[in-house]
């Protein structure tokens, strides 16, 4: 019978018998993959929301109203970035509110660590419980960075509209200016 062959925690190949898909029961042999409806919109890895991807078709009703209600008047690309940053702020504030109302004492967090020895580099993953207060503080710190980015985008828009951005007339110049505003 074929062996699984997946790498174990020790870094050696797994010696368990493989199932139909070539892996043992411990290394995904029974897995059929995520259902199609779960492939998009997986938010399991979202912690602070600072880098969360936001798609227009995934906005809830309140976020759609907010998206169209934000008062911005020029440069469509810059406007959309400012709007999405505003929505990102809202979602982060909602996470903080849910955590404050939660009766849980901690939040599970996946921690990855690497160690090297003579056989090579090994990566291990551990789930630890972070106190709710620590998680709230991390989200608040990320929220501050997101708000600073929004201010940079608004300042950039003001600079472009006031004529101080003559060198940014081309679309590539605008894209580069947006990238610059998002760097810490």
Protein Blocks (a to p, Z undefined) as FASTA:
>chain_A
ZZekiacfkopacfbdcdfkopafknopmpgbjafklmgopaklpmnlmmpccdfklpcf
klmmmmmmpccfehjklmmmmmmmmmmmmmmmmmmmmmmmpmbfbdcdddddddddfkbc
cdddddddddfklmmmmmmmmmmmmmmmmmmmmmmmmmmmnopammmmpmklmmmmmmmm
mpZZ
